[in-house]
């Protein structure tokens, strides 16, 4: 039996590419019937799309990529090249790192473990995850727990949002009069928005390609949705802009640009 993982993440592909390969409701069945996987599990988060599978015969990466696309869509060669692949022991080690938060934008973030557990539960319920994936994920969950209890990896800020908020608080001291722009309305943006609201931010603007999602997040945090085509105008007006893994804080000239994963600041 071949055990493998095929995926895209913030390490290898931009947001637009990852969003094209998010899969769909029938993905478990398609991976088994069309790709030839005996067992299959899809793990999707705001930063990654991964398929963990077991098969009798090797399954090409391109075939997995095709299954993740909506009907009628075709994967471009450069998009397929952005997929990474791990076989056997490397697949096991990769999942251990993912579940433990070692492969995340912010090392030690804890949300990924819950997302992995939900993906596993869904695959078990649909019958797509059998004995191989069951043993793999149960062991990964135990390893993640050990990492969290035996090391200090989860101390301090453990998400892009918390890193951004902590840094901004050090710069501004208070947030009541600060303006924030969120580019994107996914899970990461929601966590960042909630953290900012708790610290006192009253002016949060959300720009997203899907207007409905921007409006939904804005309503959730008491902000306002702005047209995606106007994001540059709003970016010049706000004090903090958050876009994926990048956070720009405008306090003096030049502004401070932060990449939370690297834990560094640079002038821009």
TIFILUM-555866 format. One record per residue (C-alpha): residue in one letter; z negated, x negated, y. Coordinates in steps of 0.02 Angstrom, whole numbers, always signed. Each point is the difference from the previous one (the first is absolute). Example, Ala and Ser with C-alpha at 12.3 -4.5 7.8 and 13.67 -1.06 7.14 Angstrom:
<pt><code>A</code><Z>-390</Z><X>-615</X><Y>-225</Y></pt>
<pt><code>S</code><Z>+33</Z><X>-69</X><Y>+172</Y></pt>
***
This chain:
<pt><code>X</code><Z>+0</Z><X>+0</X><Y>+0</Y></pt>
<pt><code>X</code><Z>+48</Z><X>-65</X><Y>+173</Y></pt>
<pt><code>X</code><Z>-133</Z><X>+20</X><Y>+135</Y></pt>
<pt><code>X</code><Z>+63</Z><X>-26</X><Y>+177</Y></pt>
<pt><code>X</code><Z>-18</Z><X>+43</X><Y>+183</Y></pt>
<pt><code>X</code><Z>+141</Z><X>+24</X><Y>+126</Y></pt>
<pt><code>X</code><Z>-35</Z><X>+31</X><Y>+183</Y></pt>
<pt><code>X</code><Z>+15</Z><X>-21</X><Y>+187</Y></pt>
<pt><code>X</code><Z>-141</Z><X>-41</X><Y>+119</Y></pt>
<pt><code>X</code><Z>-35</Z><X>-60</X><Y>+177</Y></pt>
<pt><code>X</code><Z>+31</Z><X>-176</X><Y>-68</Y></pt>
<pt><code>X</code><Z>+182</Z><X>+33</X><Y>-45</Y></pt>
<pt><code>X</code><Z>+68</Z><X>+151</X><Y>+94</Y></pt>
<pt><code>X</code><Z>-15</Z><X>+90</X><Y>+166</Y></pt>
<pt><code>X</code><Z>-64</Z><X>+177</X><Y>+22</Y></pt>
<pt><code>X</code><Z>+173</Z><X>+78</X><Y>+4</Y></pt>
<pt><code>X</code><Z>+47</Z><X>-77</X><Y>-168</Y></pt>
<pt><code>X</code><Z>-165</Z><X>+48</X><Y>-81</Y></pt>
<pt><code>X</code><Z>+17</Z><X>+179</X><Y>+60</Y></pt>
<pt><code>X</code><Z>+170</Z><X>+16</X><Y>-84</Y></pt>
<pt><code>X</code><Z>-79</Z><X>-38</X><Y>-169</Y></pt>
<pt><code>X</code><Z>-154</Z><X>+111</X><Y>+2</Y></pt>
<pt><code>X</code><Z>+51</Z><X>+96</X><Y>-156</Y></pt>
<pt><code>X</code><Z>-12</Z><X>+189</X><Y>-22</Y></pt>
<pt><code>X</code><Z>-86</Z><X>+137</X><Y>-99</Y></pt>
<pt><code>X</code><Z>+96</Z><X>-30</X><Y>-161</Y></pt>
<pt><code>X</code><Z>-11</Z><X>-189</X><Y>+4</Y></pt>
<pt><code>X</code><Z>-106</Z><X>-15</X><Y>-158</Y></pt>
<pt><code>X</code><Z>+126</Z><X>+97</X><Y>-102</Y></pt>
<pt><code>X</code><Z>+149</Z><X>-91</X><Y>+78</Y></pt>
<pt><code>X</code><Z>-74</Z><X>-172</X><Y>-35</Y></pt>
<pt><code>X</code><Z>-23</Z><X>+47</X><Y>-182</Y></pt>
<pt><code>X</code><Z>+161</Z><X>+96</X><Y>-29</Y></pt>
<pt><code>X</code><Z>+123</Z><X>-92</X><Y>+113</Y></pt>
<pt><code>X</code><Z>-75</Z><X>-175</X><Y>+7</Y></pt>
<pt><code>X</code><Z>-58</Z><X>-6</X><Y>-181</Y></pt>
<pt><code>X</code><Z>-185</Z><X>-32</X><Y>+37</Y></pt>
<pt><code>X</code><Z>-119</Z><X>+50</X><Y>-138</Y></pt>
<pt><code>X</code><Z>-143</Z><X>+9</X><Y>+127</Y></pt>
<pt><code>X</code><Z>+12</Z><X>-1</X><Y>+189</Y></pt>
<pt><code>X</code><Z>-113</Z><X>+12</X><Y>+150</Y></pt>
<pt><code>X</code><Z>+48</Z><X>+5</X><Y>+185</Y></pt>
<pt><code>X</code><Z>-121</Z><X>-74</X><Y>+128</Y></pt>
<pt><code>X</code><Z>+48</Z><X>+38</X><Y>+180</Y></pt>
<pt><code>X</code><Z>-100</Z><X>-41</X><Y>+156</Y></pt>
<pt><code>X</code><Z>+46</Z><X>-29</X><Y>+182</Y></pt>
<pt><code>X</code><Z>+31</Z><X>-183</X><Y>-44</Y></pt>
<pt><code>X</code><Z>+73</Z><X>+1</X><Y>-175</Y></pt>
<pt><code>X</code><Z>+106</Z><X>+91</X><Y>-129</Y></pt>
<pt><code>X</code><Z>-28</Z><X>-63</X><Y>-177</Y></pt>
<pt><code>X</code><Z>+48</Z><X>+59</X><Y>-174</Y></pt>
<pt><code>X</code><Z>-106</Z><X>-59</X><Y>-147</Y></pt>
<pt><code>X</code><Z>+83</Z><X>+34</X><Y>-165</Y></pt>
<pt><code>X</code><Z>+13</Z><X>-39</X><Y>-184</Y></pt>
<pt><code>X</code><Z>+164</Z><X>+8</X><Y>-95</Y></pt>
<pt><code>X</code><Z>+74</Z><X>-41</X><Y>-169</Y></pt>
<pt><code>X</code><Z>+150</Z><X>-86</X><Y>+80</Y></pt>
<pt><code>X</code><Z>+10</Z><X>-96</X><Y>+165</Y></pt>
<pt><code>X</code><Z>+36</Z><X>+113</X><Y>+149</Y></pt>
<pt><code>X</code><Z>+100</Z><X>-77</X><Y>+145</Y></pt>
<pt><code>X</code><Z>-81</Z><X>-1</X><Y>+171</Y></pt>
<pt><code>X</code><Z>+154</Z><X>+85</X><Y>+74</Y></pt>
<pt><code>X</code><Z>-23</Z><X>+147</X><Y>-116</Y></pt>
<pt><code>X</code><Z>-181</Z><X>+23</X><Y>+55</Y></pt>
<pt><code>X</code><Z>+55</Z><X>-10</X><Y>+182</Y></pt>
<pt><code>X</code><Z>+133</Z><X>+133</X><Y>-29</Y></pt>
<pt><code>X</code><Z>-128</Z><X>+117</X><Y>-78</Y></pt>
<pt><code>X</code><Z>-111</Z><X>-15</X><Y>+154</Y></pt>
<pt><code>X</code><Z>+137</Z><X>+63</X><Y>+116</Y></pt>
<pt><code>X</code><Z>+36</Z><X>+181</X><Y>+39</Y></pt>
<pt><code>X</code><Z>+148</Z><X>+78</X><Y>-89</Y></pt>
<pt><code>X</code><Z>+166</Z><X>-63</X><Y>+68</Y></pt>
<pt><code>X</code><Z>-73</Z><X>-154</X><Y>+85</Y></pt>
<pt><code>X</code><Z>+59</Z><X>-174</X><Y>-50</Y></pt>
<pt><code>X</code><Z>-103</Z><X>-159</X><Y>+6</Y></pt>
<pt><code>X</code><Z>+81</Z><X>-141</X><Y>+100</Y></pt>
<pt><code>X</code><Z>+5</Z><X>-174</X><Y>-77</Y></pt>
<pt><code>X</code><Z>-117</Z><X>-73</X><Y>+131</Y></pt>
<pt><code>X</code><Z>-124</Z><X>+141</X><Y>-31</Y></pt>
<pt><code>X</code><Z>-2</Z><X>-34</X><Y>-187</Y></pt>
<pt><code>X</code><Z>-26</Z><X>-185</X><Y>+36</Y></pt>
<pt><code>X</code><Z>-156</Z><X>+45</X><Y>+100</Y></pt>
<pt><code>X</code><Z>-83</Z><X>+66</X><Y>-158</Y></pt>
<pt><code>X</code><Z>-118</Z><X>-117</X><Y>-90</Y></pt>
<pt><code>X</code><Z>-26</Z><X>+5</X><Y>-187</Y></pt>
<pt><code>X</code><Z>-146</Z><X>-55</X><Y>-109</Y></pt>
<pt><code>X</code><Z>+5</Z><X>-4</X><Y>-189</Y></pt>
<pt><code>X</code><Z>-140</Z><X>-4</X><Y>-128</Y></pt>
<pt><code>X</code><Z>-148</Z><X>-105</X><Y>+56</Y></pt>
<pt><code>X</code><Z>+67</Z><X>-16</X><Y>+177</Y></pt>
<pt><code>X</code><Z>+6</Z><X>+190</X><Y>+10</Y></pt>
<pt><code>X</code><Z>-183</Z><X>+9</X><Y>-52</Y></pt>
<pt><code>X</code><Z>-52</Z><X>-132</X><Y>+126</Y></pt>
<pt><code>X</code><Z>+97</Z><X>+85</X><Y>+138</Y></pt>
<pt><code>X</code><Z>-84</Z><X>+168</X><Y>-30</Y></pt>
<pt><code>X</code><Z>-170</Z><X>-84</X><Y>-3</Y></pt>
<pt><code>X</code><Z>+37</Z><X>-75</X><Y>+172</Y></pt>
<pt><code>X</code><Z>+65</Z><X>+166</X><Y>+67</Y></pt>
<pt><code>X</code><Z>-149</Z><X>+102</X><Y>-62</Y></pt>
<pt><code>X</code><Z>-123</Z><X>-129</X><Y>+67</Y></pt>
<pt><code>X</code><Z>+76</Z><X>+1</X><Y>+174</Y></pt>
<pt><code>X</code><Z>+63</Z><X>-179</X><Y>-13</Y></pt>
<pt><code>X</code><Z>+182</Z><X>+49</X><Y>+28</Y></pt>
<pt><code>X</code><Z>-32</Z><X>+112</X><Y>+150</Y></pt>
<pt><code>X</code><Z>+40</Z><X>-29</X><Y>+184</Y></pt>
<pt><code>X</code><Z>-186</Z><X>-20</X><Y>+32</Y></pt>
<pt><code>X</code><Z>-80</Z><X>-93</X><Y>-144</Y></pt>
<pt><code>X</code><Z>-138</Z><X>+101</X><Y>-83</Y></pt>
<pt><code>X</code><Z>+51</Z><X>+173</X><Y>+61</Y></pt>
<pt><code>X</code><Z>-69</Z><X>+133</X><Y>-115</Y></pt>
<pt><code>X</code><Z>+122</Z><X>+146</X><Y>+21</Y></pt>
<pt><code>X</code><Z>+123</Z><X>-72</X><Y>-126</Y></pt>
<pt><code>X</code><Z>-121</Z><X>+20</X><Y>-145</Y></pt>
<pt><code>X</code><Z>-16</Z><X>+186</X><Y>+31</Y></pt>
<pt><code>X</code><Z>+189</Z><X>+16</X><Y>+17</Y></pt>
<pt><code>X</code><Z>+25</Z><X>-91</X><Y>-165</Y></pt>
<pt><code>X</code><Z>-125</Z><X>+115</X><Y>-85</Y></pt>
<pt><code>X</code><Z>+92</Z><X>+154</X><Y>+65</Y></pt>
<pt><code>X</code><Z>+168</Z><X>-68</X><Y>-59</Y></pt>
<pt><code>X</code><Z>-74</Z><X>-35</X><Y>-172</Y></pt>
<pt><code>X</code><Z>-78</Z><X>+173</X><Y>-11</Y></pt>
<pt><code>X</code><Z>+165</Z><X>+83</X><Y>+46</Y></pt>
<pt><code>X</code><Z>+96</Z><X>-101</X><Y>-130</Y></pt>
<pt><code>X</code><Z>-129</Z><X>+41</X><Y>-135</Y></pt>
<pt><code>X</code><Z>+8</Z><X>+185</X><Y>+43</Y></pt>
<pt><code>X</code><Z>+189</Z><X>+3</X><Y>-11</Y></pt>
<pt><code>X</code><Z>-1</Z><X>-98</X><Y>-163</Y></pt>
<pt><code>X</code><Z>+96</Z><X>-146</X><Y>+76</Y></pt>
<pt><code>X</code><Z>-142</Z><X>-125</X><Y>-23</Y></pt>
<pt><code>X</code><Z>-35</Z><X>-38</X><Y>-183</Y></pt>
<pt><code>X</code><Z>-109</Z><X>-128</X><Y>-90</Y></pt>
<pt><code>X</code><Z>+77</Z><X>-155</X><Y>+82</Y></pt>
<pt><code>X</code><Z>-19</Z><X>+58</X><Y>+180</Y></pt>
<pt><code>X</code><Z>-168</Z><X>+78</X><Y>-41</Y></pt>
<pt><code>X</code><Z>-71</Z><X>-168</X><Y>-56</Y></pt>
<pt><code>X</code><Z>+84</Z><X>-92</X><Y>+144</Y></pt>
<pt><code>X</code><Z>-69</Z><X>+112</X><Y>+137</Y></pt>
<pt><code>X</code><Z>-173</Z><X>+22</X><Y>-74</Y></pt>
<pt><code>X</code><Z>-17</Z><X>-189</X><Y>-8</Y></pt>
<pt><code>X</code><Z>+66</Z><X>-15</X><Y>+179</Y></pt>
<pt><code>X</code><Z>-131</Z><X>+123</X><Y>+62</Y></pt>
<pt><code>X</code><Z>-138</Z><X>-100</X><Y>-84</Y></pt>
<pt><code>X</code><Z>+64</Z><X>-162</X><Y>+75</Y></pt>
<pt><code>X</code><Z>+8</Z><X>+77</X><Y>+173</Y></pt>
<pt><code>X</code><Z>-180</Z><X>+59</X><Y>-15</Y></pt>
<pt><code>X</code><Z>-56</Z><X>-173</X><Y>-54</Y></pt>
<pt><code>X</code><Z>+91</Z><X>-81</X><Y>+147</Y></pt>
<pt><code>X</code><Z>-83</Z><X>+119</X><Y>+122</Y></pt>
<pt><code>X</code><Z>-176</Z><X>-21</X><Y>-71</Y></pt>
<pt><code>X</code><Z>+2</Z><X>-187</X><Y>-35</Y></pt>
<pt><code>X</code><Z>+87</Z><X>-64</X><Y>+157</Y></pt>
<pt><code>X</code><Z>-10</Z><X>+32</X><Y>+186</Y></pt>
<pt><code>X</code><Z>+181</Z><X>+54</X><Y>+12</Y></pt>
<pt><code>X</code><Z>-40</Z><X>+173</X><Y>+71</Y></pt>
<pt><code>X</code><Z>-118</Z><X>-59</X><Y>+136</Y></pt>
<pt><code>X</code><Z>+54</Z><X>+31</X><Y>+178</Y></pt>
<pt><code>X</code><Z>+164</Z><X>+83</X><Y>+49</Y></pt>
<pt><code>X</code><Z>+101</Z><X>+45</X><Y>-154</Y></pt>
<pt><code>X</code><Z>+149</Z><X>+95</X><Y>+69</Y></pt>
<pt><code>X</code><Z>+134</Z><X>-28</X><Y>+130</Y></pt>
<pt><code>X</code><Z>-76</Z><X>+139</X><Y>+103</Y></pt>
<pt><code>X</code><Z>-176</Z><X>-70</X><Y>-2</Y></pt>
<pt><code>X</code><Z>+63</Z><X>-175</X><Y>+44</Y></pt>
<pt><code>X</code><Z>+97</Z><X>+71</X><Y>+148</Y></pt>
<pt><code>X</code><Z>-146</Z><X>+106</X><Y>+61</Y></pt>
<pt><code>X</code><Z>-128</Z><X>-141</X><Y>-16</Y></pt>
<pt><code>X</code><Z>+111</Z><X>-121</X><Y>+96</Y></pt>
<pt><code>X</code><Z>+38</Z><X>+128</X><Y>+136</Y></pt>
<pt><code>X</code><Z>-184</Z><X>+37</X><Y>+20</Y></pt>
<pt><code>X</code><Z>-37</Z><X>-185</X><Y>+26</Y></pt>
<pt><code>X</code><Z>+134</Z><X>-6</X><Y>+136</Y></pt>
<pt><code>X</code><Z>-34</Z><X>+163</X><Y>+91</Y></pt>
<pt><code>X</code><Z>-183</Z><X>+34</X><Y>-36</Y></pt>
<pt><code>X</code><Z>+29</Z><X>+189</X><Y>+8</Y></pt>
<pt><code>X</code><Z>+146</Z><X>+116</X><Y>-35</Y></pt>
<pt><code>X</code><Z>-28</Z><X>+157</X><Y>+105</Y></pt>
<pt><code>X</code><Z>+140</Z><X>-40</X><Y>+123</Y></pt>
<pt><code>X</code><Z>+116</Z><X>-91</X><Y>-119</Y></pt>
<pt><code>X</code><Z>+170</Z><X>+65</X><Y>-55</Y></pt>
<pt><code>X</code><Z>+66</Z><X>-25</X><Y>-177</Y></pt>
<pt><code>X</code><Z>+173</Z><X>+18</X><Y>-78</Y></pt>
<pt><code>X</code><Z>+21</Z><X>+15</X><Y>-188</Y></pt>
<pt><code>X</code><Z>+173</Z><X>-35</X><Y>-68</Y></pt>
<pt><code>X</code><Z>-2</Z><X>+94</X><Y>-165</Y></pt>
<pt><code>X</code><Z>-101</Z><X>+145</X><Y>-68</Y></pt>
<pt><code>X</code><Z>-46</Z><X>-60</X><Y>-174</Y></pt>
<pt><code>X</code><Z>-167</Z><X>-37</X><Y>-81</Y></pt>
<pt><code>X</code><Z>-27</Z><X>-163</X><Y>+94</Y></pt>
<pt><code>X</code><Z>+35</Z><X>+83</X><Y>+168</Y></pt>
<pt><code>X</code><Z>-119</Z><X>+142</X><Y>-41</Y></pt>
<pt><code>X</code><Z>-141</Z><X>-120</X><Y>-46</Y></pt>
<pt><code>X</code><Z>+29</Z><X>-99</X><Y>+159</Y></pt>
<pt><code>X</code><Z>+3</Z><X>+158</X><Y>+106</Y></pt>
<pt><code>X</code><Z>-162</Z><X>+65</X><Y>-76</Y></pt>
<pt><code>X</code><Z>-86</Z><X>-167</X><Y>+30</Y></pt>
<pt><code>X</code><Z>+57</Z><X>-2</X><Y>+182</Y></pt>
<pt><code>X</code><Z>-58</Z><X>+179</X><Y>+30</Y></pt>
<pt><code>X</code><Z>-172</Z><X>-43</X><Y>-68</Y></pt>
<pt><code>X</code><Z>-9</Z><X>-142</X><Y>+127</Y></pt>
<pt><code>X</code><Z>+42</Z><X>+116</X><Y>+144</Y></pt>
<pt><code>X</code><Z>+189</Z><X>-6</X><Y>+24</Y></pt>
<pt><code>X</code><Z>+64</Z><X>+160</X><Y>+80</Y></pt>
<pt><code>X</code><Z>+185</Z><X>-40</X><Y>+29</Y></pt>
<pt><code>X</code><Z>+92</Z><X>-26</X><Y>-166</Y></pt>
<pt><code>X</code><Z>+189</Z><X>+18</X><Y>-8</Y></pt>
<pt><code>X</code><Z>+93</Z><X>+9</X><Y>-165</Y></pt>
<pt><code>X</code><Z>+185</Z><X>-40</X><Y>-22</Y></pt>
<pt><code>X</code><Z>+82</Z><X>+27</X><Y>-169</Y></pt>
<pt><code>X</code><Z>+175</Z><X>+32</X><Y>-67</Y></pt>
<pt><code>X</code><Z>-66</Z><X>+163</X><Y>-73</Y></pt>
<pt><code>X</code><Z>-55</Z><X>+106</X><Y>+148</Y></pt>
<pt><code>X</code><Z>-101</Z><X>+115</X><Y>-113</Y></pt>
<pt><code>X</code><Z>-104</Z><X>-145</X><Y>-66</Y></pt>
<pt><code>X</code><Z>-29</Z><X>-67</X><Y>+175</Y></pt>
<pt><code>X</code><Z>-58</Z><X>+172</X><Y>+57</Y></pt>
<pt><code>X</code><Z>-113</Z><X>+20</X><Y>-152</Y></pt>
<pt><code>X</code><Z>-87</Z><X>-167</X><Y>+29</Y></pt>
<pt><code>X</code><Z>-14</Z><X>+33</X><Y>+186</Y></pt>
<pt><code>X</code><Z>-83</Z><X>+168</X><Y>-32</Y></pt>
<pt><code>X</code><Z>-119</Z><X>-82</X><Y>-123</Y></pt>
<pt><code>X</code><Z>-65</Z><X>-128</X><Y>+126</Y></pt>
<pt><code>X</code><Z>+21</Z><X>+96</X><Y>+162</Y></pt>
<pt><code>X</code><Z>+148</Z><X>-103</X><Y>+57</Y></pt>
<pt><code>X</code><Z>+179</Z><X>+42</X><Y>+46</Y></pt>
<pt><code>X</code><Z>+167</Z><X>-27</X><Y>-86</Y></pt>
<pt><code>X</code><Z>+135</Z><X>-91</X><Y>+98</Y></pt>
<pt><code>X</code><Z>+187</Z><X>-15</X><Y>-40</Y></pt>
<pt><code>X</code><Z>+41</Z><X>-152</X><Y>-105</Y></pt>
<pt><code>X</code><Z>+143</Z><X>-45</X><Y>+118</Y></pt>
<pt><code>X</code><Z>-126</Z><X>-15</X><Y>+142</Y></pt>
<pt><code>X</code><Z>-120</Z><X>-118</X><Y>-88</Y></pt>
<pt><code>X</code><Z>+48</Z><X>-150</X><Y>+108</Y></pt>
<pt><code>X</code><Z>-43</Z><X>+94</X><Y>+159</Y></pt>
<pt><code>X</code><Z>-170</Z><X>+51</X><Y>-67</Y></pt>
<pt><code>X</code><Z>-30</Z><X>-175</X><Y>-67</Y></pt>
<pt><code>X</code><Z>+7</Z><X>-66</X><Y>+178</Y></pt>
<pt><code>X</code><Z>-132</Z><X>+126</X><Y>+54</Y></pt>
<pt><code>X</code><Z>-132</Z><X>-23</X><Y>-134</Y></pt>
<pt><code>X</code><Z>-136</Z><X>-130</X><Y>-27</Y></pt>
<pt><code>X</code><Z>+14</Z><X>-7</X><Y>-191</Y></pt>
<pt><code>X</code><Z>+155</Z><X>+23</X><Y>-108</Y></pt>
<pt><code>X</code><Z>-11</Z><X>+5</X><Y>-189</Y></pt>
<pt><code>X</code><Z>+156</Z><X>-14</X><Y>-108</Y></pt>
<pt><code>X</code><Z>-24</Z><X>-34</X><Y>-185</Y></pt>
<pt><code>X</code><Z>-78</Z><X>-172</X><Y>-18</Y></pt>
<pt><code>X</code><Z>+19</Z><X>-44</X><Y>+184</Y></pt>
<pt><code>X</code><Z>-121</Z><X>+42</X><Y>+139</Y></pt>
<pt><code>X</code><Z>+35</Z><X>-37</X><Y>+183</Y></pt>
<pt><code>X</code><Z>-145</Z><X>+5</X><Y>+122</Y></pt>
<pt><code>X</code><Z>+43</Z><X>-6</X><Y>+185</Y></pt>
<pt><code>X</code><Z>-150</Z><X>-58</X><Y>+100</Y></pt>
<pt><code>X</code><Z>+68</Z><X>-141</X><Y>+106</Y></pt>
<pt><code>X</code><Z>+173</Z><X>-73</X><Y>+21</Y></pt>
<pt><code>X</code><Z>+64</Z><X>-53</X><Y>-121</Y></pt>
<pt><code>X</code><Z>-55</Z><X>+127</X><Y>-130</Y></pt>
<pt><code>X</code><Z>-85</Z><X>-48</X><Y>-161</Y></pt>
<pt><code>X</code><Z>+99</Z><X>+32</X><Y>-160</Y></pt>
<pt><code>X</code><Z>-97</Z><X>+3</X><Y>-163</Y></pt>
<pt><code>X</code><Z>+54</Z><X>-6</X><Y>-181</Y></pt>
<pt><code>X</code><Z>-156</Z><X>+58</X><Y>-95</Y></pt>
<pt><code>X</code><Z>+54</Z><X>-75</X><Y>-166</Y></pt>
<pt><code>X</code><Z>+4</Z><X>-174</X><Y>+72</Y></pt>
<pt><code>X</code><Z>-154</Z><X>+32</X><Y>+105</Y></pt>
<pt><code>X</code><Z>+82</Z><X>-88</X><Y>+147</Y></pt>
<pt><code>X</code><Z>+46</Z><X>+40</X><Y>+180</Y></pt>
<pt><code>X</code><Z>+148</Z><X>-58</X><Y>+100</Y></pt>
<pt><code>X</code><Z>+63</Z><X>+27</X><Y>+177</Y></pt>
<pt><code>X</code><Z>+151</Z><X>+111</X><Y>+26</Y></pt>
***
